[in-house]
């Protein structure tokens, strides 16, 4: 029962926030500094999700070794992105390196 109330409470808070933004969204003007700060939110959230998955993929501390396929794939992605600035190429090469490392190098 407690979980049900918690989920319903979270749903109510989410709907309330979305409704307020939808109703008052066009009438509220944020200061330029706040608008600029809000532009960094997606990058910050994405970083907060990805970095722990890359550095500690099993959740048991940092795995900073060549045997960590997530880390090797992320390094490949950073290098390709810095060199080419092409998203699709970055994704393809990073996934190829990751899966190659995961199934090729570690299973050899």
CNS distance restraints for C-alpha pairs under 8 A (distance, minus, plus):
assign (resid   1 and name CA) (resid   5 and name CA) 6.37 0.50 0.50
assign (resid   2 and name CA) (resid   6 and name CA) 6.09 0.50 0.50
assign (resid   3 and name CA) (resid   7 and name CA) 6.09 0.50 0.50
assign (resid   4 and name CA) (resid   8 and name CA) 6.10 0.50 0.50
assign (resid   5 and name CA) (resid   9 and name CA) 5.94 0.50 0.50
assign (resid   6 and name CA) (resid  10 and name CA) 6.17 0.50 0.50
assign (resid   7 and name CA) (resid  11 and name CA) 6.09 0.50 0.50
assign (resid   8 and name CA) (resid  12 and name CA) 6.08 0.50 0.50
assign (resid   9 and name CA) (resid  13 and name CA) 6.21 0.50 0.50
assign (resid  10 and name CA) (resid  14 and name CA) 6.12 0.50 0.50
assign (resid  11 and name CA) (resid  15 and name CA) 6.08 0.50 0.50
assign (resid  12 and name CA) (resid  16 and name CA) 6.01 0.50 0.50
assign (resid  13 and name CA) (resid  17 and name CA) 6.17 0.50 0.50
assign (resid  14 and name CA) (resid  18 and name CA) 6.15 0.50 0.50
assign (resid  15 and name CA) (resid  19 and name CA) 5.91 0.50 0.50
assign (resid  16 and name CA) (resid  20 and name CA) 6.14 0.50 0.50
assign (resid  17 and name CA) (resid  21 and name CA) 6.28 0.50 0.50
assign (resid  18 and name CA) (resid  22 and name CA) 6.04 0.50 0.50
assign (resid  19 and name CA) (resid  23 and name CA) 5.99 0.50 0.50
assign (resid  20 and name CA) (resid  24 and name CA) 5.84 0.50 0.50
assign (resid  20 and name CA) (resid  25 and name CA) 7.45 0.50 0.50
assign (resid  21 and name CA) (resid  25 and name CA) 4.77 0.50 0.50
assign (resid  24 and name CA) (resid  28 and name CA) 6.21 0.50 0.50
assign (resid  30 and name CA) (resid  34 and name CA) 6.22 0.50 0.50
assign (resid  30 and name CA) (resid  35 and name CA) 6.14 0.50 0.50
assign (resid  31 and name CA) (resid  35 and name CA) 6.32 0.50 0.50
assign (resid  32 and name CA) (resid  36 and name CA) 6.13 0.50 0.50
assign (resid  33 and name CA) (resid  37 and name CA) 6.19 0.50 0.50
assign (resid  34 and name CA) (resid  38 and name CA) 6.07 0.50 0.50
assign (resid  35 and name CA) (resid  39 and name CA) 6.48 0.50 0.50
assign (resid  36 and name CA) (resid  40 and name CA) 7.32 0.50 0.50
assign (resid  37 and name CA) (resid  41 and name CA) 7.31 0.50 0.50
assign (resid  40 and name CA) (resid  44 and name CA) 6.15 0.50 0.50
assign (resid  41 and name CA) (resid  45 and name CA) 6.08 0.50 0.50
assign (resid  42 and name CA) (resid  46 and name CA) 6.07 0.50 0.50
assign (resid  43 and name CA) (resid  47 and name CA) 6.06 0.50 0.50
assign (resid  44 and name CA) (resid  48 and name CA) 6.14 0.50 0.50
assign (resid  45 and name CA) (resid  49 and name CA) 6.31 0.50 0.50
assign (resid  46 and name CA) (resid  50 and name CA) 6.10 0.50 0.50
assign (resid  47 and name CA) (resid  51 and name CA) 5.75 0.50 0.50
assign (resid  48 and name CA) (resid  52 and name CA) 7.07 0.50 0.50
assign (resid  49 and name CA) (resid  53 and name CA) 6.93 0.50 0.50
assign (resid  50 and name CA) (resid  54 and name CA) 6.21 0.50 0.50
assign (resid  51 and name CA) (resid  55 and name CA) 6.02 0.50 0.50
assign (resid  52 and name CA) (resid  56 and name CA) 5.42 0.50 0.50
assign (resid  52 and name CA) (resid  57 and name CA) 6.93 0.50 0.50
assign (resid  53 and name CA) (resid  57 and name CA) 4.69 0.50 0.50
assign (resid  53 and name CA) (resid  58 and name CA) 7.92 0.50 0.50
assign (resid  53 and name CA) (resid  59 and name CA) 7.98 0.50 0.50
assign (resid  53 and name CA) (resid  70 and name CA) 7.58 0.50 0.50
assign (resid  54 and name CA) (resid  70 and name CA) 5.06 0.50 0.50
assign (resid  54 and name CA) (resid  71 and name CA) 5.24 0.50 0.50
assign (resid  54 and name CA) (resid  74 and name CA) 7.16 0.50 0.50
assign (resid  55 and name CA) (resid  62 and name CA) 5.43 0.50 0.50
assign (resid  55 and name CA) (resid  63 and name CA) 5.74 0.50 0.50
assign (resid  55 and name CA) (resid  64 and name CA) 6.58 0.50 0.50
assign (resid  55 and name CA) (resid  70 and name CA) 7.63 0.50 0.50
assign (resid  55 and name CA) (resid  71 and name CA) 6.41 0.50 0.50
assign (resid  56 and name CA) (resid  60 and name CA) 6.50 0.50 0.50
assign (resid  56 and name CA) (resid  61 and name CA) 5.53 0.50 0.50
assign (resid  56 and name CA) (resid  62 and name CA) 4.70 0.50 0.50
assign (resid  56 and name CA) (resid  63 and name CA) 5.56 0.50 0.50
assign (resid  57 and name CA) (resid  63 and name CA) 7.56 0.50 0.50
assign (resid  57 and name CA) (resid  70 and name CA) 7.27 0.50 0.50
assign (resid  63 and name CA) (resid  68 and name CA) 6.45 0.50 0.50
assign (resid  64 and name CA) (resid  68 and name CA) 7.01 0.50 0.50
assign (resid  64 and name CA) (resid  71 and name CA) 7.46 0.50 0.50
assign (resid  66 and name CA) (resid  71 and name CA) 7.81 0.50 0.50
assign (resid  66 and name CA) (resid  72 and name CA) 6.86 0.50 0.50
assign (resid  67 and name CA) (resid 106 and name CA) 6.98 0.50 0.50
assign (resid  68 and name CA) (resid  72 and name CA) 6.45 0.50 0.50
assign (resid  69 and name CA) (resid  73 and name CA) 5.95 0.50 0.50
assign (resid  69 and name CA) (resid  98 and name CA) 5.37 0.50 0.50
assign (resid  69 and name CA) (resid  99 and name CA) 7.65 0.50 0.50
assign (resid  69 and name CA) (resid 101 and name CA) 5.57 0.50 0.50
assign (resid  69 and name CA) (resid 102 and name CA) 5.55 0.50 0.50
assign (resid  70 and name CA) (resid  74 and name CA) 6.05 0.50 0.50
assign (resid  70 and name CA) (resid  98 and name CA) 6.31 0.50 0.50
assign (resid  71 and name CA) (resid  75 and name CA) 6.14 0.50 0.50
assign (resid  72 and name CA) (resid  76 and name CA) 6.19 0.50 0.50
assign (resid  72 and name CA) (resid  97 and name CA) 7.35 0.50 0.50
assign (resid  72 and name CA) (resid  98 and name CA) 6.68 0.50 0.50
assign (resid  72 and name CA) (resid 101 and name CA) 7.75 0.50 0.50
assign (resid  73 and name CA) (resid  77 and name CA) 6.14 0.50 0.50
assign (resid  73 and name CA) (resid  94 and name CA) 5.01 0.50 0.50
assign (resid  73 and name CA) (resid  95 and name CA) 6.66 0.50 0.50
assign (resid  73 and name CA) (resid  97 and name CA) 5.51 0.50 0.50
assign (resid  73 and name CA) (resid  98 and name CA) 4.54 0.50 0.50
assign (resid  74 and name CA) (resid  78 and name CA) 6.20 0.50 0.50
assign (resid  74 and name CA) (resid  94 and name CA) 6.71 0.50 0.50
assign (resid  75 and name CA) (resid  79 and name CA) 6.23 0.50 0.50
assign (resid  76 and name CA) (resid  80 and name CA) 6.11 0.50 0.50
assign (resid  76 and name CA) (resid  93 and name CA) 7.33 0.50 0.50
assign (resid  76 and name CA) (resid  94 and name CA) 5.56 0.50 0.50
assign (resid  76 and name CA) (resid  97 and name CA) 7.10 0.50 0.50
assign (resid  77 and name CA) (resid  81 and name CA) 5.92 0.50 0.50
assign (resid  77 and name CA) (resid  90 and name CA) 5.46 0.50 0.50
assign (resid  77 and name CA) (resid  91 and name CA) 6.91 0.50 0.50
assign (resid  77 and name CA) (resid  93 and name CA) 7.05 0.50 0.50
assign (resid  77 and name CA) (resid  94 and name CA) 4.87 0.50 0.50
assign (resid  78 and name CA) (resid  82 and name CA) 5.99 0.50 0.50
assign (resid  78 and name CA) (resid  90 and name CA) 7.99 0.50 0.50
assign (resid  79 and name CA) (resid  83 and name CA) 6.11 0.50 0.50
assign (resid  80 and name CA) (resid  84 and name CA) 5.88 0.50 0.50
assign (resid  80 and name CA) (resid  85 and name CA) 7.42 0.50 0.50
assign (resid  80 and name CA) (resid  89 and name CA) 7.67 0.50 0.50
assign (resid  80 and name CA) (resid  90 and name CA) 5.52 0.50 0.50
assign (resid  80 and name CA) (resid  93 and name CA) 7.67 0.50 0.50
assign (resid  81 and name CA) (resid  85 and name CA) 4.72 0.50 0.50
assign (resid  81 and name CA) (resid  86 and name CA) 6.27 0.50 0.50
assign (resid  81 and name CA) (resid  87 and name CA) 6.97 0.50 0.50
assign (resid  81 and name CA) (resid  90 and name CA) 5.58 0.50 0.50
assign (resid  85 and name CA) (resid  90 and name CA) 7.88 0.50 0.50
assign (resid  86 and name CA) (resid  90 and name CA) 6.14 0.50 0.50
assign (resid  87 and name CA) (resid  91 and name CA) 6.20 0.50 0.50
assign (resid  88 and name CA) (resid  92 and name CA) 6.15 0.50 0.50
assign (resid  89 and name CA) (resid  93 and name CA) 6.05 0.50 0.50
assign (resid  90 and name CA) (resid  94 and name CA) 5.91 0.50 0.50
assign (resid  91 and name CA) (resid  95 and name CA) 6.02 0.50 0.50
assign (resid  92 and name CA) (resid  96 and name CA) 6.05 0.50 0.50
assign (resid  93 and name CA) (resid  97 and name CA) 6.06 0.50 0.50
assign (resid  94 and name CA) (resid  98 and name CA) 6.02 0.50 0.50
assign (resid  95 and name CA) (resid  99 and name CA) 5.99 0.50 0.50
assign (resid  96 and name CA) (resid 100 and name CA) 5.79 0.50 0.50
assign (resid  97 and name CA) (resid 101 and name CA) 5.85 0.50 0.50
assign (resid  98 and name CA) (resid 102 and name CA) 5.95 0.50 0.50
assign (resid  99 and name CA) (resid 103 and name CA) 5.85 0.50 0.50
assign (resid  99 and name CA) (resid 104 and name CA) 7.55 0.50 0.50
assign (resid 100 and name CA) (resid 104 and name CA) 4.99 0.50 0.50
assign (resid 100 and name CA) (resid 105 and name CA) 6.84 0.50 0.50
assign (resid 101 and name CA) (resid 105 and name CA) 4.91 0.50 0.50
assign (resid 101 and name CA) (resid 106 and name CA) 6.36 0.50 0.50
assign (resid 102 and name CA) (resid 106 and name CA) 5.69 0.50 0.50
assign (resid 102 and name CA) (resid 107 and name CA) 7.41 0.50 0.50
assign (resid 103 and name CA) (resid 107 and name CA) 5.58 0.50 0.50
assign (resid 104 and name CA) (resid 108 and name CA) 6.01 0.50 0.50
